[in-house]
Amino acid sequence: MSLLIAGSIATDHLMSFGGKFADSLVVDQLDKLSVSFLVDDLEIRRGGCAGNICFGLGQLGLRPVLVGSAGEDFAGYRSWLERHGVDCESVRISEDKHTARFVCTTDTTMAQFASFYPGAMSEARLIELGPIAARVGEPTLVLVGPDDPEGMVRHTQECRQRGYAFVADPSQQLAFGEGEMIRELVDGAAYLFCNEYESHMIGQKTGWTPEEILSRVGTQVVTLGKDGVRVESTTAETITVTAVPGVTAVEPTGVGDAFRSGFLAALEWGLGHERAAQVGCVLAAYVVERVGTQEYSFTHQQFVDRVATAYGDEAAADVRPHLLG
C-alpha cells in the first residue's frame, strides 16, 4: 500500500529590494513601464505543494510517491527529496520545459512584483496513475493537489475509474476553476482539504450547500489558521482541534502542506481523525517557525515530545509506536 501525492513541483526564487517600488513608478506613465531594481539578496527555495507534502511525510518516516512533472533542472531537488525518503521514480521529466518557477521581489513595504512560470507542470496531464500503482502497489490514498488543471481532472477521473480512494485538495486552483471543474475534482473524494475561505468558495462555485458537499466527500478537513482545524464527517461528530500553543510564527508559506503531511501520515498509521489533526498541527508548527517550506528538521523523539506538550500524554502514546518503534 502506498500514498501517491500528485501536484505541483516548483522552485521559488525570492529577492528583497531595499527601497520602495512606489518611488520608481510614475503614475501617468505606467503604460510605458520599464524599470529595474537592484536587489539585496536571493533565496532559492524548494517548493510546490506535492513536493512539500512528500517532504513532510518523509520526515515522519513514510515513503510517499511523488507524482508530477518537472524539467531537467529537477536533478538537485530530486536528490534532496530522495535523501528525505521520497520516491521520485514516477516524476515525469519534460524534454523542453523547466521546472515550474515562482520569482518574486519584495520591497520594504511588503509590496511585491511576482511571476509564475508553470513550465513542465503543464505536462502533468500526461501522467497515468495505473502504471505507478503497478510499480508500488495499490494506493492507500491518492492526493490530487494543485497542479495543471487538466492533469488534476484526469487524475481524479482515473481514481474513480480504478477505484482508488482519493483526497481532493484543489486549493489555489479554486480561484481559477469554474464550477464544473470543481465539482469534478471534489465529487466522490474520501477527503476534501481546504481552508475556511476555500470552503465557502467551493460552495459558491459548485452551487452545493455545506451539507451537499459533505455528503459527496464523506470527510471534510477545514484548516482555521491560528484557530486550528475542524474535521467534519458523515459518519462521526465534528471534531475541532486547536493549533499548537506557544508558536512564534515567522512565515506561513507551506503550513497547509505540512498539515496535510501530518494528517495523512496519521491516517496511514491507522489513527483516527482527532489524532490525525493533532499530528498535522504539530508538523505545521515546525514549518511556520521557519522561512521556507522544507527547512525544518526534528528527531522523532522531539516530535513525540511536542505532541505530548501540545495535546497530552495520551496523544503522544498513540503516536509514539509509529515513530519510535
TIBA-433667 format. One record per residue (C-alpha): residue in three letters; x, z, y; residue number from 1. Coordinates in steps of 0.5 Angstrom, whole numbers, plus 2048, in hexadecimal, padded with zeros to 3 digits. Each point is the difference from the previous one (the first is absolute). Example, Ala and Ser with C-alpha at 12.3 -4.5 7.8 and 13.67 -1.06 7.14 Angstrom:
2
+-----+-----+-----+-----+-----+
| res |   u |   w |   v |   n |
+-----+-----+-----+-----+-----+
| ALA | 819 | 810 | 7F7 |   1 |
| SER | 802 | 7FE | 807 |   2 |
+-----+-----+-----+-----+-----+
! end
This chain:
325
+-----+-----+-----+-----+-----+
| res |   u |   w |   v |   n |
+-----+-----+-----+-----+-----+
| MET | 800 | 800 | 800 |   1 |
| SER | 803 | 7FE | 807 |   2 |
| LEU | 7FE | 801 | 807 |   3 |
| LEU | 800 | 7F9 | 804 |   4 |
| ILE | 801 | 800 | 807 |   5 |
| ALA | 7FE | 7FA | 804 |   6 |
| GLY | 801 | 7FF | 807 |   7 |
| SER | 805 | 7FE | 806 |   8 |
| ILE | 807 | 801 | 7FF |   9 |
| ALA | 804 | 800 | 807 |  10 |
| THR | 806 | 802 | 804 |  11 |
| ASP | 7FF | 803 | 807 |  12 |
| HIS | 805 | 7FE | 806 |  13 |
| LEU | 7FF | 806 | 805 |  14 |
| MET | 803 | 800 | 807 |  15 |
| SER | 800 | 804 | 806 |  16 |
| PHE | 800 | 7FE | 807 |  17 |
| GLY | 803 | 805 | 805 |  18 |
| GLY | 7FB | 7FE | 806 |  19 |
| LYS | 7F9 | 7FE | 801 |  20 |
| PHE | 7FE | 7F9 | 7FE |  21 |
| ALA | 7FB | 800 | 806 |  22 |
| ASP | 806 | 800 | 805 |  23 |
| SER | 802 | 7F9 | 7FE |  24 |
| LEU | 7F9 | 7FD | 800 |  25 |
| VAL | 7FD | 7FC | 806 |  26 |
| VAL | 7F8 | 801 | 7FF |  27 |
| ASP | 7FE | 7F9 | 803 |  28 |
| GLN | 806 | 7FC | 7FD |  29 |
| LEU | 7FE | 802 | 7F8 |  30 |
| ASP | 7FE | 7F9 | 7FF |  31 |
| LYS | 808 | 7FF | 801 |  32 |
| LEU | 802 | 806 | 7FC |  33 |
| SER | 807 | 7FF | 7FD |  34 |
| VAL | 804 | 807 | 800 |  35 |
| SER | 806 | 803 | 7FC |  36 |
| PHE | 801 | 807 | 7FF |  37 |
| LEU | 807 | 804 | 7FE |  38 |
| VAL | 7FE | 805 | 7FB |  39 |
| ASP | 804 | 806 | 7FF |  40 |
| ASP | 7FF | 801 | 7F8 |  41 |
| LEU | 7FE | 7FC | 7FA |  42 |
| GLU | 7FD | 803 | 7FA |  43 |
| ILE | 7FE | 7FC | 7FA |  44 |
| ARG | 7FB | 804 | 7FB |  45 |
| ARG | 7FE | 7FE | 7F9 |  46 |
| GLY | 7F8 | 800 | 800 |  47 |
| GLY | 7FA | 7FC | 7FE |  48 |
| CYS | 7FA | 804 | 7FD |  49 |
| ALA | 802 | 7FE | 7F9 |  50 |
| GLY | 807 | 802 | 801 |  51 |
| ASN | 7FE | 807 | 803 |  52 |
| ILE | 7FB | 802 | 7FB |  53 |
| CYS | 805 | 7FE | 7FA |  54 |
| PHE | 806 | 803 | 803 |  55 |
| GLY | 7FB | 807 | 800 |  56 |
| LEU | 7FE | 7FF | 7F9 |  57 |
| GLY | 808 | 7FF | 7FE |  58 |
| GLN | 801 | 807 | 804 |  59 |
| LEU | 7FB | 803 | 7FC |  60 |
| GLY | 803 | 7FE | 7F9 |  61 |
| LEU | 7FC | 7FA | 7FF |  62 |
| ARG | 802 | 7F9 | 7FF |  63 |
| PRO | 7FB | 7FB | 803 |  64 |
| VAL | 800 | 7F9 | 800 |  65 |
| LEU | 800 | 7FC | 807 |  66 |
| VAL | 7FC | 7FA | 801 |  67 |
| GLY | 801 | 7FC | 806 |  68 |
| SER | 804 | 7FA | 803 |  69 |
| ALA | 807 | 801 | 803 |  70 |
| GLY | 805 | 7FB | 802 |  71 |
| GLU | 808 | 7FF | 7FE |  72 |
| ASP | 802 | 805 | 805 |  73 |
| PHE | 7FC | 806 | 7FC |  74 |
| ALA | 806 | 801 | 7FC |  75 |
| GLY | 802 | 806 | 803 |  76 |
| TYR | 7F9 | 803 | 801 |  77 |
| ARG | 7FF | 7FF | 7F8 |  78 |
| SER | 807 | 803 | 7FF |  79 |
| TRP | 7FD | 806 | 804 |  80 |
| LEU | 7F9 | 801 | 7FC |  81 |
| GLU | 803 | 7FF | 7F9 |  82 |
| ARG | 805 | 806 | 801 |  83 |
| HIS | 7FA | 804 | 802 |  84 |
| GLY | 7FC | 7FE | 7FA |  85 |
| VAL | 7FC | 7FA | 802 |  86 |
| ASP | 7FF | 7FA | 7FB |  87 |
| CYS | 801 | 7FA | 804 |  88 |
| GLU | 800 | 7FB | 7FB |  89 |
| SER | 7FA | 7FD | 802 |  90 |
| VAL | 801 | 7FF | 807 |  91 |
| ARG | 800 | 7F8 | 802 |  92 |
| ILE | 806 | 7FD | 804 |  93 |
| SER | 7FE | 7FB | 805 |  94 |
| GLU | 804 | 7FA | 800 |  95 |
| ASP | 800 | 7FE | 807 |  96 |
| LYS | 7FD | 806 | 804 |  97 |
| HIS | 803 | 807 | 802 |  98 |
| THR | 7FD | 807 | 7FE |  99 |
| ALA | 7FB | 802 | 805 | 100 |
| ARG | 802 | 803 | 806 | 101 |
| PHE | 7FE | 804 | 806 | 102 |
| VAL | 804 | 800 | 806 | 103 |
| CYS | 7FE | 805 | 806 | 104 |
| THR | 804 | 802 | 806 | 105 |
| THR | 7FD | 807 | 803 | 106 |
| ASP | 802 | 802 | 808 | 107 |
| THR | 800 | 807 | 803 | 108 |
| THR | 7F8 | 800 | 801 | 109 |
| MET | 7FF | 7FE | 7F9 | 110 |
| ALA | 7FE | 7F9 | 802 | 111 |
| GLN | 801 | 7FB | 7FA | 112 |
| PHE | 802 | 7F9 | 7FF | 113 |
| ALA | 7FF | 7FE | 7F9 | 114 |
| SER | 800 | 7FA | 7FB | 115 |
| PHE | 7FE | 800 | 7F9 | 116 |
| TYR | 802 | 7FA | 7FB | 117 |
| PRO | 7FC | 800 | 7FA | 118 |
| GLY | 805 | 7FB | 7FC | 119 |
| ALA | 801 | 801 | 7F9 | 120 |
| MET | 7FA | 805 | 800 | 121 |
| SER | 7FB | 7F9 | 800 | 122 |
| GLU | 802 | 7FF | 7F9 | 123 |
| ALA | 7FD | 806 | 7FD | 124 |
| ARG | 7FA | 7FC | 7FE | 125 |
| LEU | 805 | 7FC | 7FB | 126 |
| ILE | 801 | 806 | 7FC | 127 |
| GLU | 7FC | 801 | 7FA | 128 |
| LEU | 7FF | 807 | 7FD | 129 |
| GLY | 7FF | 7FE | 7F9 | 130 |
| PRO | 807 | 7FF | 7FE | 131 |
| ILE | 802 | 806 | 804 | 132 |
| ALA | 7FC | 804 | 7FB | 133 |
| ALA | 802 | 7FD | 7FA | 134 |
| ARG | 807 | 802 | 802 | 135 |
| VAL | 7FF | 807 | 802 | 136 |
| GLY | 7FA | 802 | 7FC | 137 |
| GLU | 7F8 | 801 | 802 | 138 |
| PRO | 800 | 802 | 807 | 139 |
| THR | 7FD | 807 | 801 | 140 |
| LEU | 7FE | 7FE | 807 | 141 |
| VAL | 802 | 7FA | 805 | 142 |
| LEU | 800 | 802 | 807 | 143 |
| VAL | 7FE | 7FA | 805 | 144 |
| GLY | 803 | 802 | 806 | 145 |
| PRO | 801 | 7FC | 807 | 146 |
| ASP | 803 | 7F9 | 7FF | 147 |
| ASP | 7FF | 7F9 | 800 | 148 |
| PRO | 7F8 | 800 | 801 | 149 |
| GLU | 7FF | 7FA | 7FB | 150 |
| GLY | 805 | 804 | 7FB | 151 |
| MET | 7FC | 806 | 801 | 152 |
| VAL | 7FA | 7FD | 7FE | 153 |
| ARG | 803 | 7FC | 7FA | 154 |
| HIS | 803 | 807 | 7FD | 155 |
| THR | 7F9 | 803 | 801 | 156 |
| GLN | 7FC | 7FB | 7FC | 157 |
| GLU | 806 | 800 | 7FB | 158 |
| CYS | 7FF | 807 | 7FF | 159 |
| ARG | 7F8 | 7FF | 7FF | 160 |
| GLN | 801 | 7FA | 7FB | 161 |
| ARG | 805 | 804 | 7FC | 162 |
| GLY | 7FD | 807 | 800 | 163 |
| TYR | 806 | 803 | 804 | 164 |
| ALA | 7FE | 806 | 804 | 165 |
| PHE | 802 | 7FF | 807 | 166 |
| VAL | 801 | 804 | 806 | 167 |
| ALA | 7FD | 7FD | 807 | 168 |
| ASP | 805 | 801 | 806 | 169 |
| PRO | 7FE | 7FB | 805 | 170 |
| SER | 803 | 804 | 806 | 171 |
| GLN | 803 | 7FC | 805 | 172 |
| GLN | 7FC | 7F9 | 7FE | 173 |
| LEU | 7FA | 803 | 801 | 174 |
| ALA | 801 | 7FE | 808 | 175 |
| PHE | 800 | 7F9 | 7FE | 176 |
| GLY | 7FC | 7FF | 7FA | 177 |
| GLU | 7F9 | 7FE | 800 | 178 |
| GLY | 7FA | 804 | 7FD | 179 |
| GLU | 800 | 7FB | 7FA | 180 |
| MET | 807 | 801 | 7FE | 181 |
| ILE | 800 | 808 | 801 | 182 |
| ARG | 7FA | 800 | 7FB | 183 |
| GLU | 804 | 7FC | 7FB | 184 |
| LEU | 806 | 805 | 801 | 185 |
| VAL | 7FC | 806 | 7FF | 186 |
| ASP | 7FA | 7FF | 7FB | 187 |
| GLY | 802 | 803 | 7F9 | 188 |
| ALA | 806 | 804 | 802 | 189 |
| ALA | 802 | 806 | 7FC | 190 |
| TYR | 802 | 803 | 807 | 191 |
| LEU | 800 | 7FE | 807 | 192 |
| PHE | 805 | 803 | 805 | 193 |
| CYS | 7FF | 800 | 808 | 194 |
| ASN | 800 | 804 | 806 | 195 |
| GLU | 7FA | 802 | 803 | 196 |
| TYR | 800 | 7FB | 805 | 197 |
| GLU | 801 | 7FA | 7FB | 198 |
| SER | 7FA | 804 | 7FC | 199 |
| HIS | 7FC | 7FE | 806 | 200 |
| MET | 803 | 7F9 | 801 | 201 |
| ILE | 7FE | 7FF | 7F8 | 202 |
| GLY | 7F9 | 802 | 801 | 203 |
| GLN | 7FF | 7FC | 807 | 204 |
| LYS | 803 | 7F9 | 7FD | 205 |
| THR | 7FD | 800 | 7F9 | 206 |
| GLY | 7F9 | 803 | 802 | 207 |
| TRP | 800 | 805 | 7FB | 208 |
| THR | 7FE | 807 | 801 | 209 |
| PRO | 805 | 806 | 7FE | 210 |
| GLU | 7FC | 801 | 7FA | 211 |
| GLU | 800 | 7F9 | 7FE | 212 |
| ILE | 808 | 800 | 801 | 213 |
| LEU | 801 | 806 | 7FC | 214 |
| SER | 7FB | 7FD | 7FA | 215 |
| ARG | 804 | 7FA | 800 | 216 |
| VAL | 807 | 803 | 7FF | 217 |
| GLY | 7FF | 807 | 7FD | 218 |
| THR | 805 | 804 | 804 | 219 |
| GLN | 802 | 7FF | 807 | 220 |
| VAL | 806 | 803 | 803 | 221 |
| VAL | 800 | 801 | 807 | 222 |
| THR | 806 | 803 | 804 | 223 |
| LEU | 7FF | 804 | 806 | 224 |
| GLY | 807 | 800 | 803 | 225 |
| LYS | 802 | 808 | 802 | 226 |
| ASP | 7F9 | 802 | 7FD | 227 |
| GLY | 802 | 7FE | 7F9 | 228 |
| VAL | 7FC | 7FC | 7FB | 229 |
| ARG | 7F9 | 7FF | 7FE | 230 |
| VAL | 7FE | 7FE | 7F9 | 231 |
| GLU | 7F9 | 7FD | 7FE | 232 |
| SER | 7FE | 7FE | 7F9 | 233 |
| THR | 7F9 | 7FE | 7FD | 234 |
| THR | 802 | 805 | 7FA | 235 |
| ALA | 802 | 806 | 804 | 236 |
| GLU | 7FF | 804 | 806 | 237 |
| THR | 804 | 7FE | 806 | 238 |
| ILE | 807 | 803 | 801 | 239 |
| THR | 804 | 802 | 806 | 240 |
| VAL | 807 | 802 | 800 | 241 |
| THR | 804 | 802 | 806 | 242 |
| ALA | 806 | 7FD | 803 | 243 |
| VAL | 807 | 804 | 7FE | 244 |
| PRO | 800 | 805 | 805 | 245 |
| GLY | 807 | 801 | 805 | 246 |
| VAL | 802 | 7F9 | 800 | 247 |
| THR | 803 | 7FD | 806 | 248 |
| ALA | 7FE | 7F9 | 801 | 249 |
| VAL | 805 | 7FB | 802 | 250 |
| GLU | 7FE | 7F9 | 7FE | 251 |
| PRO | 7F9 | 7FE | 7FD | 252 |
| THR | 802 | 7FA | 7FD | 253 |
| GLY | 800 | 7FF | 7F9 | 254 |
| VAL | 7FC | 807 | 7FF | 255 |
| GLY | 7FA | 7FD | 7FD | 256 |
| ASP | 804 | 7FC | 7FB | 257 |
| ALA | 804 | 807 | 7FE | 258 |
| PHE | 7F9 | 803 | 7FF | 259 |
| ARG | 7FE | 7FA | 7FB | 260 |
| SER | 806 | 801 | 7FC | 261 |
| GLY | 7FF | 808 | 7FF | 262 |
| PHE | 7F8 | 7FF | 7FE | 263 |
| LEU | 802 | 7FA | 7FB | 264 |
| ALA | 805 | 804 | 7FD | 265 |
| ALA | 7FC | 806 | 7FF | 266 |
| LEU | 7FB | 7FB | 7FD | 267 |
| GLU | 805 | 7FD | 7FB | 268 |
| TRP | 802 | 808 | 7FE | 269 |
| GLY | 7F8 | 801 | 7FF | 270 |
| LEU | 7FF | 805 | 805 | 271 |
| GLY | 7F9 | 800 | 804 | 272 |
| HIS | 7FE | 7FE | 807 | 273 |
| GLU | 802 | 806 | 803 | 274 |
| ARG | 807 | 801 | 7FE | 275 |
| ALA | 801 | 7F8 | 801 | 276 |
| ALA | 7FE | 801 | 807 | 277 |
| GLN | 805 | 806 | 801 | 278 |
| VAL | 806 | 7FC | 7FD | 279 |
| GLY | 7FE | 7FB | 804 | 280 |
| CYS | 800 | 804 | 806 | 281 |
| VAL | 807 | 803 | 7FF | 282 |
| LEU | 803 | 7FA | 7FF | 283 |
| ALA | 7FD | 7FD | 806 | 284 |
| ALA | 803 | 806 | 804 | 285 |
| TYR | 807 | 7FE | 7FE | 286 |
| VAL | 7FF | 7FA | 803 | 287 |
| VAL | 7FD | 802 | 807 | 288 |
| GLU | 806 | 804 | 801 | 289 |
| ARG | 805 | 7FB | 800 | 290 |
| VAL | 801 | 7F9 | 803 | 291 |
| GLY | 7FF | 7FA | 7FB | 292 |
| THR | 7FB | 7FF | 7FA | 293 |
| GLN | 806 | 801 | 7FB | 294 |
| GLU | 805 | 805 | 803 | 295 |
| TYR | 7FD | 806 | 7FD | 296 |
| SER | 803 | 804 | 7F9 | 297 |
| PHE | 7FF | 806 | 7FD | 298 |
| THR | 801 | 803 | 7F9 | 299 |
| HIS | 7FA | 801 | 7FB | 300 |
| GLN | 801 | 808 | 801 | 301 |
| GLN | 800 | 7FF | 807 | 302 |
| PHE | 7F9 | 7FC | 800 | 303 |
| VAL | 7FD | 805 | 7FB | 304 |
| ASP | 802 | 806 | 804 | 305 |
| ARG | 7FD | 7FC | 806 | 306 |
| VAL | 7FA | 7FF | 7FC | 307 |
| ALA | 7FF | 808 | 7FF | 308 |
| THR | 802 | 801 | 807 | 309 |
| ALA | 7FA | 7FC | 803 | 310 |
| TYR | 7FB | 800 | 7FA | 311 |
| GLY | 802 | 806 | 7FC | 312 |
| ASP | 803 | 802 | 7F9 | 313 |
| GLU | 7FA | 7FD | 7FC | 314 |
| ALA | 801 | 7F9 | 803 | 315 |
| ALA | 808 | 801 | 7FF | 316 |
| ALA | 7FF | 802 | 7F9 | 317 |
| ASP | 7FB | 7FA | 7FF | 318 |
| VAL | 806 | 7FB | 803 | 319 |
| ARG | 806 | 803 | 7FD | 320 |
| PRO | 800 | 7FE | 7F9 | 321 |
| HIS | 800 | 7F8 | 802 | 322 |
| LEU | 806 | 801 | 805 | 323 |
| LEU | 804 | 806 | 7FC | 324 |
| GLY | 7FE | 7FE | 7F9 | 325 |
+-----+-----+-----+-----+-----+
! end
